[in-house]
């Protein structure tokens, strides 16, 4: 019985050492969990700030999208109006050019008798004047036509720029949506880690006093 008690005491001593080591490891684990909890709290604060900024950015983006839609409508109306004005100007320019050609032909036919009576020098002067007038008319008509084409090109560029801006806003909206989803997933992960940490902290080791009480009880029985 004495040997059994000694063996039991030795085992209890080993068990107590093991429990002390386990208690020390649990203390280290508790400290690590506290540090992790602090870091998770900081990360959660950062994520909350990021979520707030994303919400503000989303609001700004929606406002900008609204303004862009208004700008698109205004620009579309202006482009339509300008195109109509340009078409009218082009038609008027072509009509004026044809009209002036008819006028020149009429003048030539009406004064052919008078022109026949002019000297060669006078004829050359009149012919030069007619050519200069015709040249001026054609240059003015060409300038008007070029201006029409330039305005058309400007309208096309403005339309292309709007489409490009709309595409960029759509890409930005998708990026912000992805970031917002990542933030939500990270928040869920943090909540899960905090719950696991809380569950781990509730598990406590056996008290060393329980071992000592059992050992004392066995010694008292042996003495009896």
C-alpha positions as CSV (number, residue, x, y, z in Angstrom):
1,X,0.0,0.0,0.0
2,X,2.9,2.4,0.8
3,X,4.4,1.7,-2.7
4,X,1.0,2.3,-4.3
5,X,0.6,5.6,-2.4
6,X,4.1,6.6,-3.5
7,X,3.4,5.7,-7.1
8,X,0.1,7.6,-6.9
9,X,1.8,10.6,-5.4
10,X,4.4,10.5,-8.1
11,X,1.7,10.3,-10.8
12,X,-0.2,13.1,-9.1
13,X,3.0,15.2,-9.0
14,X,3.5,14.5,-12.7
15,X,-0.1,15.4,-13.3
16,X,0.3,18.6,-11.4
17,X,3.3,19.5,-13.4
18,X,1.4,18.8,-16.6
19,X,-1.5,20.9,-15.4
20,X,0.9,23.7,-14.5
21,X,2.4,23.5,-18.0
22,X,-1.1,23.4,-19.5
23,X,-2.1,26.4,-17.4
24,X,1.0,28.3,-18.5
25,X,0.2,27.5,-22.2
26,X,-3.4,28.5,-21.7
27,X,-2.2,31.8,-20.2
28,X,-0.1,32.3,-23.3
29,X,-3.0,31.4,-25.4
30,X,-5.2,33.8,-23.5
31,X,-2.7,36.6,-24.0
32,X,-2.4,35.8,-27.7
33,X,-6.2,35.8,-28.0
34,X,-6.4,39.2,-26.3
35,X,-3.8,40.5,-28.8
36,X,-5.7,39.0,-31.7
37,X,-9.0,40.4,-30.3
38,X,-7.4,43.9,-30.1
39,X,-6.2,43.6,-33.7
40,X,-9.6,42.3,-34.8
41,X,-11.2,45.3,-33.1
42,X,-8.9,47.6,-35.0
43,X,-9.5,45.8,-38.2
44,X,-13.3,46.1,-37.6
45,X,-13.0,49.8,-37.0
46,X,-11.0,50.2,-40.2
47,X,-13.6,48.2,-42.1
48,X,-16.4,50.3,-40.6
49,X,-14.6,53.5,-41.7
50,X,-14.1,51.9,-45.1
51,X,-17.8,51.0,-45.3
52,X,-18.7,54.6,-44.4
53,X,-16.4,56.0,-47.0
54,X,-17.8,53.6,-49.6
55,X,-21.3,54.7,-48.7
56,X,-20.3,58.3,-49.2
57,X,-18.6,57.4,-52.5
58,X,-21.7,55.6,-53.6
59,X,-23.9,58.6,-52.8
60,X,-21.5,60.8,-54.7
61,X,-21.5,58.4,-57.6
62,X,-25.3,58.3,-57.6
63,X,-25.4,62.1,-57.6
64,X,-22.8,62.2,-60.4
65,X,-24.8,59.6,-62.3
66,X,-27.9,61.8,-61.9
67,X,-26.1,64.8,-63.2
68,X,-24.6,62.8,-66.0
69,X,-28.1,61.7,-67.0
70,X,-29.3,65.3,-67.0
71,X,-26.2,66.3,-69.0
72,X,-26.9,63.5,-71.4
73,X,-30.4,64.6,-72.0
74,X,-29.4,68.2,-72.4
75,X,-26.5,67.3,-74.7
76,X,-28.8,65.0,-76.8
77,X,-31.3,67.8,-77.2
78,X,-28.5,70.3,-78.1
79,X,-27.0,67.9,-80.5
80,X,-30.3,67.3,-82.2
81,X,-30.9,71.1,-82.4
82,X,-27.4,71.8,-83.8
83,X,-27.7,69.0,-86.3
84,X,-31.1,70.4,-87.5
85,X,-29.6,73.9,-87.7
86,X,-26.6,72.5,-89.7
87,X,-28.8,70.6,-92.1
88,X,-30.8,73.8,-92.6
89,X,-27.7,75.8,-93.1
90,X,-26.3,73.3,-95.6
91,X,-29.5,73.2,-97.6
92,X,-29.7,77.0,-97.6
93,X,-26.0,77.2,-98.7
94,X,-26.6,74.8,-101.6
95,X,-29.8,76.7,-102.6
96,X,-27.9,80.0,-102.6
97,X,-25.1,78.6,-104.7
98,X,-27.6,77.3,-107.3
99,X,-29.5,80.6,-107.2
100,X,-26.3,82.5,-107.8
101,X,-25.4,80.3,-110.7
102,X,-28.8,81.0,-112.2
103,X,-28.3,84.7,-111.6
104,X,-24.9,84.7,-113.3
105,X,-26.4,82.8,-116.2
106,X,-29.3,85.2,-116.4
107,X,-27.0,88.2,-116.3
108,X,-24.8,86.7,-119.0
109,X,-27.8,86.1,-121.2
110,X,-29.5,89.5,-120.5
111,X,-26.4,91.5,-121.4
112,X,-25.1,89.4,-124.2
113,X,-26.0,92.1,-126.7
114,X,-24.2,94.8,-124.7
115,X,-21.2,92.6,-124.1
116,X,-21.0,91.9,-127.8
117,X,-20.6,95.7,-128.3
118,X,-17.8,96.0,-125.8
119,X,-14.2,96.3,-126.7
120,X,-11.9,93.4,-126.0
121,X,-10.4,95.2,-123.0
122,X,-13.9,95.9,-121.6
123,X,-14.9,92.3,-122.2
124,X,-11.9,91.0,-120.4
125,X,-12.6,93.3,-117.4
126,X,-16.3,92.2,-117.2
127,X,-15.2,88.5,-117.6
128,X,-12.6,88.9,-114.8
129,X,-15.2,90.6,-112.5
130,X,-17.7,87.7,-113.2
131,X,-15.0,85.1,-112.4
132,X,-14.0,86.9,-109.2
133,X,-17.6,87.1,-108.1
134,X,-18.2,83.4,-108.9
135,X,-15.0,82.5,-107.0
136,X,-16.0,84.5,-104.0
137,X,-19.5,82.9,-104.0
138,X,-17.9,79.4,-104.2
139,X,-15.4,80.1,-101.4
140,X,-18.2,81.4,-99.2
141,X,-20.3,78.3,-100.0
142,X,-17.3,76.0,-99.4
143,X,-16.5,77.7,-96.0
144,X,-20.2,77.3,-95.0
145,X,-20.0,73.6,-96.0
146,X,-16.7,73.1,-94.1
147,X,-18.2,74.8,-91.0
148,X,-21.2,72.4,-91.2
149,X,-18.8,69.4,-91.4
150,X,-16.7,70.8,-88.5
151,X,-19.8,71.1,-86.3
152,X,-20.9,67.6,-87.2
153,X,-17.5,66.3,-86.2
154,X,-17.7,68.2,-82.9
155,X,-21.1,66.7,-82.2
156,X,-19.8,63.2,-82.9
157,X,-16.8,63.8,-80.6
158,X,-19.1,65.1,-77.8
159,X,-21.3,62.0,-78.2
160,X,-18.2,59.7,-78.1
161,X,-16.9,61.5,-75.0
162,X,-20.2,61.1,-73.2
163,X,-20.3,57.4,-74.0
164,X,-16.7,56.9,-72.7
165,X,-17.5,58.8,-69.5
166,X,-20.6,56.6,-69.0
167,X,-18.5,53.4,-69.5
168,X,-15.9,54.7,-66.9
169,X,-18.6,55.4,-64.4
170,X,-20.1,51.9,-64.9
171,X,-16.6,50.3,-64.3
172,X,-16.2,52.4,-61.2
173,X,-19.6,51.4,-59.9
174,X,-18.7,47.7,-60.4
175,X,-15.4,48.2,-58.6
176,X,-17.0,49.9,-55.6
177,X,-19.6,47.1,-55.5
178,X,-16.8,44.5,-55.3
179,X,-15.0,46.4,-52.6
180,X,-18.3,46.7,-50.6
181,X,-18.8,42.9,-50.9
182,X,-15.3,42.2,-49.7
183,X,-15.8,44.4,-46.7
184,X,-19.0,42.6,-45.8
185,X,-17.3,39.2,-46.1
186,X,-14.4,40.4,-44.0
187,X,-16.9,41.7,-41.3
188,X,-18.6,38.3,-41.3
189,X,-15.2,36.6,-40.9
190,X,-14.3,38.9,-38.0
191,X,-17.5,38.2,-36.2
192,X,-16.9,34.4,-36.6
193,X,-13.4,34.8,-35.2
194,X,-14.7,36.8,-32.2
195,X,-17.3,34.1,-31.5
196,X,-14.7,31.3,-31.7
197,X,-12.4,33.4,-29.4
198,X,-15.2,33.9,-26.9
199,X,-16.0,30.2,-26.9
200,X,-12.3,29.3,-26.3
201,X,-11.9,31.8,-23.4
202,X,-14.8,30.1,-21.6
203,X,-13.0,26.7,-21.5
204,X,-10.9,26.8,-18.2
205,X,-8.4,24.1,-17.0
206,X,-8.9,22.0,-13.8
207,X,-7.8,23.8,-10.7
208,X,-4.6,22.5,-9.1
209,X,-6.4,22.7,-5.7
210,X,-8.6,19.7,-6.8
211,X,-5.5,17.5,-7.2
212,X,-4.1,18.5,-3.8
213,X,-7.4,17.8,-2.2
214,X,-7.5,14.3,-3.7
215,X,-3.9,13.6,-2.6
216,X,-4.7,14.8,1.0
217,X,-7.8,12.6,1.0
218,X,-5.8,9.5,0.0
219,X,-3.1,10.2,2.6
220,X,-5.8,10.5,5.3
221,X,-7.3,7.2,4.3
222,X,-3.9,5.5,4.4
223,X,-3.2,6.8,7.9
224,X,-6.5,5.5,9.0
